[in-house]
């Protein structure tokens, strides 16, 4: 079982005498957790994410519990000597997949992100938006235990942004952890397990609002074995779960994650029977 990723009194500066970008940072990222990082431009958010992703090493302190990690940087180098599919297949093989499995995963993620038409296009000829889709795909195809996203939604179209949100839900439902930065305060609003602010080189945890759901919700009524227990990935996905009768449950899930929930229910062994799916309106005060 994967252990926590821990930063202990970690600091980072560039050069032996450079100013400290971060110092005295303590952070624990447990499996299945969704963590948001906020802060002003240039405050050190990207530096923190690079430490978490293992791109940079701390100048002081230590990092323990390194999981299998994938990273989407703020700026992705598009001018690489590959086609989109070739690049993803190559990285999939680096992650330990066979060439066949890597090619299959590459095709699946290009399709999901709406970039299948550009599979054979050289990376140098891709638009900024299509290049960003490849950047996201390369992080997801290996099913990482820790996914680090630095402004990963920037440049994506509406459908691809929604698909990335679904992928985040899938990773956390599967027990992976996700740490992200995004300039839009509405991104995954109400869903993070923890929110941190980088300020003056320090990391401060912000209080997470109570359990009231934010945004449109979907209610799913399901039926399983009378003595059946909801699968763990289902429990991690839902906002609330109420057992209405032996084996029958009423589940509430944020609308963007409803398809993740349904997939988990239908692929469970034995599968759960979906009785009813109903979309609810936004909860009062959820709009920003």
C-alpha positions as a Markdown table, in Angstrom:
| # | Residue | x | y | z |
|---|---|---|---|---|
| 1 | Unk | 0.0 | 0.0 | 0.0 |
| 2 | Unk | 1.3 | 3.5 | -0.9 |
| 3 | Unk | 2.5 | 5.6 | 2.0 |
| 4 | Unk | 2.0 | 9.3 | 2.5 |
| 5 | Unk | 4.2 | 11.8 | 0.6 |
| 6 | Unk | 5.7 | 14.1 | 3.3 |
| 7 | Unk | 7.7 | 17.4 | 3.0 |
| 8 | Unk | 9.4 | 18.0 | 6.3 |
| 9 | Unk | 10.9 | 21.5 | 7.0 |
| 10 | Unk | 11.5 | 21.7 | 3.3 |
| 11 | Unk | 13.0 | 24.8 | 1.7 |
| 12 | Unk | 14.1 | 25.7 | -1.8 |
| 13 | Unk | 16.3 | 28.4 | -3.2 |
| 14 | Unk | 18.1 | 28.8 | -6.5 |
| 15 | Unk | 21.9 | 29.2 | -6.2 |
| 16 | Unk | 24.0 | 29.0 | -3.1 |
| 17 | Unk | 23.3 | 32.6 | -2.1 |
| 18 | Unk | 19.9 | 33.1 | -3.8 |
| 19 | Unk | 16.9 | 34.2 | -1.8 |
| 20 | Unk | 14.6 | 31.5 | -0.3 |
| 21 | Unk | 11.6 | 30.9 | -2.4 |
| 22 | Unk | 10.2 | 28.4 | 0.1 |
| 23 | Unk | 11.3 | 27.7 | 3.7 |
| 24 | Unk | 10.0 | 25.6 | 6.6 |
| 25 | Unk | 7.4 | 23.8 | 4.5 |
| 26 | Unk | 5.6 | 20.9 | 6.2 |
| 27 | Unk | 3.0 | 19.1 | 4.0 |
| 28 | Unk | 1.6 | 15.6 | 4.0 |
| 29 | Unk | -0.3 | 14.3 | 0.9 |
| 30 | Unk | -2.1 | 11.1 | 1.7 |
| 31 | Unk | -3.5 | 8.6 | -0.8 |
| 32 | Unk | -6.9 | 9.5 | -2.2 |
| 33 | Unk | -6.5 | 13.2 | -1.3 |
| 34 | Unk | -7.3 | 16.2 | -3.6 |
| 35 | Unk | -5.2 | 19.2 | -2.6 |
| 36 | Unk | -5.4 | 22.7 | -4.0 |
| 37 | Unk | -2.5 | 25.2 | -3.8 |
| 38 | Unk | -3.2 | 29.0 | -4.0 |
| 39 | Unk | -1.2 | 32.2 | -3.9 |
| 40 | Unk | -0.2 | 35.3 | -5.8 |
| 41 | Unk | 1.8 | 35.2 | -9.0 |
| 42 | Unk | 5.5 | 34.5 | -8.3 |
| 43 | Unk | 4.9 | 33.4 | -4.7 |
| 44 | Unk | 6.5 | 29.9 | -5.2 |
| 45 | Unk | 3.5 | 27.7 | -6.1 |
| 46 | Unk | 5.3 | 26.2 | -9.1 |
| 47 | Unk | 8.4 | 25.6 | -7.0 |
| 48 | Unk | 6.3 | 23.7 | -4.4 |
| 49 | Unk | 4.7 | 21.6 | -7.2 |
| 50 | Unk | 8.2 | 20.9 | -8.7 |
| 51 | Unk | 9.3 | 19.6 | -5.2 |
| 52 | Unk | 6.2 | 17.4 | -4.9 |
| 53 | Unk | 6.7 | 16.1 | -8.4 |
| 54 | Unk | 10.4 | 15.3 | -7.8 |
| 55 | Unk | 11.6 | 17.7 | -10.5 |
| 56 | Unk | 13.5 | 19.7 | -8.0 |
| 57 | Unk | 15.2 | 18.6 | -4.8 |
| 58 | Unk | 14.8 | 20.6 | -1.6 |
| 59 | Unk | 17.7 | 22.9 | -0.6 |
| 60 | Unk | 17.0 | 22.0 | 3.0 |
| 61 | Unk | 14.7 | 19.6 | 4.8 |
| 62 | Unk | 13.6 | 16.3 | 3.2 |
| 63 | Unk | 10.9 | 14.5 | 1.2 |
| 64 | Unk | 9.8 | 11.0 | 2.1 |
| 65 | Unk | 7.4 | 8.5 | 0.8 |
| 66 | Unk | 7.9 | 9.1 | -2.9 |
| 67 | Unk | 4.9 | 7.7 | -4.9 |
| 68 | Unk | 4.8 | 7.0 | -8.7 |
| 69 | Unk | 4.3 | 10.6 | -9.9 |
| 70 | Unk | 3.2 | 12.4 | -13.1 |
| 71 | Unk | 3.5 | 16.1 | -13.7 |
| 72 | Unk | 1.8 | 18.6 | -16.0 |
| 73 | Unk | 4.0 | 21.7 | -16.0 |
| 74 | Unk | 2.8 | 25.3 | -16.4 |
| 75 | Unk | 4.7 | 25.4 | -19.8 |
| 76 | Unk | 5.1 | 22.3 | -21.8 |
| 77 | Unk | 7.8 | 22.1 | -24.5 |
| 78 | Unk | 5.9 | 21.4 | -27.7 |
| 79 | Unk | 8.9 | 21.3 | -30.2 |
| 80 | Unk | 9.8 | 17.7 | -29.6 |
| 81 | Unk | 10.9 | 15.3 | -32.4 |
| 82 | Unk | 7.8 | 13.1 | -32.1 |
| 83 | Unk | 4.3 | 12.9 | -33.4 |
| 84 | Unk | 1.7 | 13.3 | -30.6 |
| 85 | Unk | 1.0 | 9.5 | -30.5 |
| 86 | Unk | 4.7 | 8.7 | -30.9 |
| 87 | Unk | 5.6 | 10.9 | -27.9 |
| 88 | Unk | 2.9 | 9.4 | -25.7 |
| 89 | Unk | 3.8 | 5.8 | -26.7 |
| 90 | Unk | 7.4 | 6.6 | -25.9 |
| 91 | Unk | 6.6 | 8.0 | -22.5 |
| 92 | Unk | 4.2 | 5.1 | -21.8 |
| 93 | Unk | 7.1 | 2.7 | -22.4 |
| 94 | Unk | 9.3 | 4.8 | -20.0 |
| 95 | Unk | 6.5 | 4.4 | -17.4 |
| 96 | Unk | 6.9 | 0.6 | -17.7 |
| 97 | Unk | 4.0 | -0.2 | -20.2 |
| 98 | Unk | 4.6 | -2.5 | -23.1 |
| 99 | Unk | 4.7 | -0.7 | -26.5 |
| 100 | Unk | 1.3 | -2.2 | -27.3 |
| 101 | Unk | -0.2 | -1.1 | -24.0 |
| 102 | Unk | 1.4 | 2.3 | -24.3 |
| 103 | Unk | 0.0 | 2.9 | -27.8 |
| 104 | Unk | -3.4 | 1.8 | -26.6 |
| 105 | Unk | -3.3 | 4.2 | -23.6 |
| 106 | Unk | -2.1 | 7.0 | -25.9 |
| 107 | Unk | -4.9 | 6.5 | -28.3 |
| 108 | Unk | -7.5 | 6.4 | -25.5 |
| 109 | Unk | -6.3 | 9.6 | -23.9 |
| 110 | Unk | -6.1 | 11.5 | -27.2 |
| 111 | Unk | -9.6 | 10.4 | -27.9 |
| 112 | Unk | -10.9 | 11.4 | -24.4 |
| 113 | Unk | -9.3 | 14.8 | -24.7 |
| 114 | Unk | -10.5 | 15.5 | -28.2 |
| 115 | Unk | -7.1 | 15.3 | -29.9 |
| 116 | Unk | -7.4 | 12.0 | -31.7 |
| 117 | Unk | -7.3 | 13.8 | -35.1 |
| 118 | Unk | -3.8 | 15.0 | -34.3 |
| 119 | Unk | -2.3 | 11.7 | -33.3 |
| 120 | Unk | 0.1 | 11.6 | -36.3 |
| 121 | Unk | 0.8 | 15.4 | -36.3 |
| 122 | Unk | 4.4 | 16.4 | -35.3 |
| 123 | Unk | 4.5 | 18.0 | -31.9 |
| 124 | Unk | 6.1 | 21.1 | -33.4 |
| 125 | Unk | 3.1 | 21.7 | -35.6 |
| 126 | Unk | 0.4 | 21.4 | -32.8 |
| 127 | Unk | -1.5 | 24.5 | -31.7 |
| 128 | Unk | -1.0 | 25.6 | -28.1 |
| 129 | Unk | -4.3 | 24.0 | -27.1 |
| 130 | Unk | -3.6 | 20.6 | -28.8 |
| 131 | Unk | -0.1 | 20.7 | -27.3 |
| 132 | Unk | -1.6 | 21.1 | -23.8 |
| 133 | Unk | -3.9 | 18.1 | -24.4 |
| 134 | Unk | -0.8 | 16.0 | -25.1 |
| 135 | Unk | 0.8 | 17.4 | -21.9 |
| 136 | Unk | -2.2 | 16.3 | -19.9 |
| 137 | Unk | -2.3 | 12.9 | -21.7 |
| 138 | Unk | 1.3 | 12.1 | -20.9 |
| 139 | Unk | 0.6 | 12.6 | -17.2 |
| 140 | Unk | -2.5 | 10.4 | -17.2 |
| 141 | Unk | -1.6 | 7.4 | -19.4 |
| 142 | Unk | 0.5 | 5.7 | -16.7 |
| 143 | Unk | -2.2 | 5.9 | -14.0 |
| 144 | Unk | 0.1 | 7.7 | -11.5 |
| 145 | Unk | -0.2 | 7.4 | -7.7 |
| 146 | Unk | 0.4 | 11.2 | -7.4 |
| 147 | Unk | -0.8 | 13.6 | -10.1 |
| 148 | Unk | 0.7 | 17.1 | -10.0 |
| 149 | Unk | -1.1 | 19.8 | -12.1 |
| 150 | Unk | 0.4 | 23.3 | -12.6 |
| 151 | Unk | -2.3 | 25.4 | -14.4 |
| 152 | Unk | -3.0 | 22.2 | -16.4 |
| 153 | Unk | -6.5 | 23.5 | -17.5 |
| 154 | Unk | -5.0 | 26.6 | -19.2 |
| 155 | Unk | -5.4 | 26.4 | -23.0 |
| 156 | Unk | -7.8 | 23.5 | -23.0 |
| 157 | Unk | -11.3 | 23.8 | -24.6 |
| 158 | Unk | -14.4 | 23.3 | -22.6 |
| 159 | Unk | -14.8 | 19.6 | -23.3 |
| 160 | Unk | -11.1 | 18.9 | -22.5 |
| 161 | Unk | -11.3 | 20.9 | -19.2 |
| 162 | Unk | -14.3 | 18.8 | -18.2 |
| 163 | Unk | -12.5 | 15.6 | -19.2 |
| 164 | Unk | -9.5 | 16.6 | -17.0 |
| 165 | Unk | -11.8 | 17.1 | -14.1 |
| 166 | Unk | -13.2 | 13.6 | -14.6 |
| 167 | Unk | -9.7 | 12.2 | -14.7 |
| 168 | Unk | -8.9 | 13.9 | -11.4 |
| 169 | Unk | -12.0 | 12.3 | -9.9 |
| 170 | Unk | -10.9 | 8.9 | -11.3 |
| 171 | Unk | -7.4 | 9.2 | -9.8 |
| 172 | Unk | -8.7 | 10.1 | -6.4 |
| 173 | Unk | -11.5 | 7.4 | -6.5 |
| 174 | Unk | -8.8 | 4.9 | -7.4 |
| 175 | Unk | -6.8 | 5.9 | -4.3 |
| 176 | Unk | -4.3 | 8.2 | -6.0 |
| 177 | Unk | -3.7 | 11.7 | -4.8 |
| 178 | Unk | -3.8 | 15.0 | -6.9 |
| 179 | Unk | -2.2 | 18.3 | -6.1 |
| 180 | Unk | -3.2 | 21.2 | -8.4 |
| 181 | Unk | -2.8 | 24.9 | -9.0 |
| 182 | Unk | -5.4 | 26.8 | -11.1 |
| 183 | Unk | -6.1 | 30.5 | -11.6 |
| 184 | Unk | -9.9 | 29.9 | -11.6 |
| 185 | Unk | -11.3 | 29.8 | -8.1 |
| 186 | Unk | -14.3 | 27.8 | -9.4 |
| 187 | Unk | -12.1 | 24.9 | -10.5 |
| 188 | Unk | -13.2 | 21.8 | -8.6 |
| 189 | Unk | -14.8 | 24.2 | -6.1 |
| 190 | Unk | -16.0 | 22.5 | -2.9 |
| 191 | Unk | -14.1 | 19.2 | -3.7 |
| 192 | Unk | -10.5 | 19.6 | -2.4 |
| 193 | Unk | -9.8 | 17.8 | 0.9 |
| 194 | Unk | -7.3 | 20.6 | 1.8 |
| 195 | Unk | -6.4 | 24.0 | 0.4 |
| 196 | Unk | -3.0 | 25.6 | 1.0 |
| 197 | Unk | -1.8 | 29.2 | 0.4 |
| 198 | Unk | 1.8 | 30.0 | -0.4 |
| 199 | Unk | 2.7 | 33.4 | 1.1 |
| 200 | Unk | 6.1 | 35.0 | 1.9 |
| 201 | Unk | 7.8 | 31.6 | 1.4 |
| 202 | Unk | 5.6 | 29.8 | 3.8 |
| 203 | Unk | 2.8 | 27.3 | 3.3 |
| 204 | Unk | -0.4 | 28.0 | 5.2 |
| 205 | Unk | -3.4 | 25.7 | 5.3 |
| 206 | Unk | -6.8 | 27.4 | 4.7 |
| 207 | Unk | -9.8 | 26.1 | 6.5 |
| 208 | Unk | -12.0 | 24.0 | 4.2 |
| 209 | Unk | -15.7 | 24.9 | 4.2 |
| 210 | Unk | -18.2 | 22.5 | 5.8 |
| 211 | Unk | -19.6 | 19.5 | 4.0 |
| 212 | Unk | -22.4 | 21.3 | 2.1 |
| 213 | Unk | -22.0 | 20.4 | -1.6 |
| 214 | Unk | -21.1 | 23.2 | -4.1 |
| 215 | Unk | -22.5 | 23.4 | -7.6 |
| 216 | Unk | -25.0 | 21.0 | -9.3 |
| 217 | Unk | -25.3 | 17.6 | -7.8 |
| 218 | Unk | -26.5 | 14.3 | -9.2 |
| 219 | Unk | -28.5 | 11.8 | -7.0 |
| 220 | Unk | -28.0 | 8.1 | -7.9 |
| 221 | Unk | -30.1 | 5.4 | -6.3 |
| 222 | Unk | -28.5 | 2.0 | -6.5 |
| 223 | Unk | -29.2 | -1.5 | -5.3 |
| 224 | Unk | -26.7 | -4.3 | -4.5 |
| 225 | Unk | -26.5 | -7.3 | -2.3 |
| 226 | Unk | -28.4 | -7.0 | 1.0 |
| 227 | Unk | -25.2 | -7.4 | 2.9 |
| 228 | Unk | -23.1 | -5.6 | 0.3 |
| 229 | Unk | -20.7 | -2.8 | 1.2 |
| 230 | Unk | -20.3 | 0.1 | -1.2 |
| 231 | Unk | -16.9 | -0.2 | -3.0 |
| 232 | Unk | -14.2 | 2.1 | -1.6 |
| 233 | Unk | -13.8 | 4.0 | -4.9 |
| 234 | Unk | -17.5 | 4.7 | -4.8 |
| 235 | Unk | -17.3 | 6.1 | -1.2 |
| 236 | Unk | -14.3 | 8.3 | -2.2 |
| 237 | Unk | -16.3 | 9.8 | -5.1 |
| 238 | Unk | -19.6 | 10.7 | -3.5 |
| 239 | Unk | -20.5 | 13.7 | -1.4 |
| 240 | Unk | -22.9 | 11.6 | 0.7 |
| 241 | Unk | -24.2 | 8.1 | 0.9 |
| 242 | Unk | -27.5 | 7.1 | 2.6 |
| 243 | Unk | -28.6 | 3.5 | 3.0 |
| 244 | Unk | -32.4 | 3.6 | 2.4 |
| 245 | Unk | -32.9 | -0.2 | 2.8 |
| 246 | Unk | -30.7 | -3.3 | 3.1 |
| 247 | Unk | -28.6 | -3.2 | -0.1 |
| 248 | Unk | -30.2 | 0.1 | -1.4 |
| 249 | Unk | -28.4 | 3.4 | -1.3 |
| 250 | Unk | -29.0 | 7.0 | -2.2 |
| 251 | Unk | -25.7 | 8.6 | -3.4 |
| 252 | Unk | -25.0 | 12.2 | -4.0 |
| 253 | Unk | -22.1 | 13.2 | -6.2 |
| 254 | Unk | -20.9 | 16.5 | -7.9 |
| 255 | Unk | -22.3 | 16.5 | -11.5 |
| 256 | Unk | -18.8 | 16.5 | -13.1 |
| 257 | Unk | -18.0 | 13.3 | -11.3 |
| 258 | Unk | -21.2 | 11.4 | -11.9 |
| 259 | Unk | -19.9 | 9.4 | -14.8 |
| 260 | Unk | -16.9 | 8.3 | -12.7 |
| 261 | Unk | -19.4 | 7.1 | -10.0 |
| 262 | Unk | -21.5 | 5.2 | -12.5 |
| 263 | Unk | -18.5 | 3.5 | -14.1 |
| 264 | Unk | -17.3 | 2.4 | -10.6 |
| 265 | Unk | -20.8 | 1.0 | -9.8 |
| 266 | Unk | -21.2 | -0.9 | -13.1 |
| 267 | Unk | -17.7 | -2.3 | -13.1 |
| 268 | Unk | -17.8 | -3.5 | -9.5 |
| 269 | Unk | -17.8 | -7.2 | -8.8 |
| 270 | Unk | -20.6 | -8.0 | -8.5 |
| 271 | Unk | -22.0 | -4.9 | -10.4 |
| 272 | Unk | -24.5 | -2.7 | -8.6 |
| 273 | Unk | -27.9 | -2.0 | -10.2 |
| 274 | Unk | -28.5 | 1.7 | -11.0 |
| 275 | Unk | -32.2 | 2.3 | -10.2 |
| 276 | Unk | -32.4 | 6.0 | -10.9 |
| 277 | Unk | -30.2 | 9.0 | -11.8 |
| 278 | Unk | -31.5 | 12.5 | -11.1 |
| 279 | Unk | -29.7 | 15.9 | -11.6 |
| 280 | Unk | -30.3 | 18.5 | -8.9 |
| 281 | Unk | -30.1 | 22.2 | -9.3 |
| 282 | Unk | -27.3 | 24.3 | -7.8 |
| 283 | Unk | -27.4 | 24.5 | -4.1 |
| 284 | Unk | -28.2 | 27.9 | -2.6 |
| 285 | Unk | -25.1 | 30.1 | -2.5 |
| 286 | Unk | -23.1 | 27.8 | -4.6 |
| 287 | Unk | -22.6 | 30.2 | -7.6 |
| 288 | Unk | -19.6 | 32.5 | -7.5 |
